[in-house]
């Protein structure tokens, strides 16, 4: 029989079963969401929160978090912005137990050596925490947290002397005991601010 005379092939006119339709819809839905999920996981940062760790255990937020998940949060949302917006009467007391810490001069606690521009011998703790010098702001906030008894149960919590040691280590070159075991050749003042930012948020 000539080719052009062959009978037409039978074309199925049956409709897909309900099960087939359901499966196809499920596959289409799966294909639509699979890529975004994978992309989301791939683009997630190694570390996206706060941490609480001593300087010797902190090289960078990402490095630390990938090696040690035990670090908690020392002073959640108790950074310079928090203390700068508090009323003077809401600050903890100074070491004398009487004076509000906000009105005490910065130098009476951290000393006069290594003072940067913007911090003078008459600058109060409130002046500095609301000022522009990053290390000064975070040291004041950390000191206020210690005096307020924030995170005292946390094994990473610090003492007043250790907070002062953070300042003197980077502003006077006198390495405090708190940085024992830390290679300061790999640390800058900016690194210290980054670490303090992670402590307080």
Secondary structure by P-SEA (a helix, b strand, c coil): cccccccccccccccccaaaaaaaaaaaaaaacaaaaaaaaaacccccbbbbbcccccccaaaaaacccccccccccccaaaaaacccccccccccccccccccccccccccccccccccccccaaaaaacccaaaaaaaaaaaaaaacccccccccccaaaaaaaaaacccccccccccccccccccaaaaaaaaaaacc
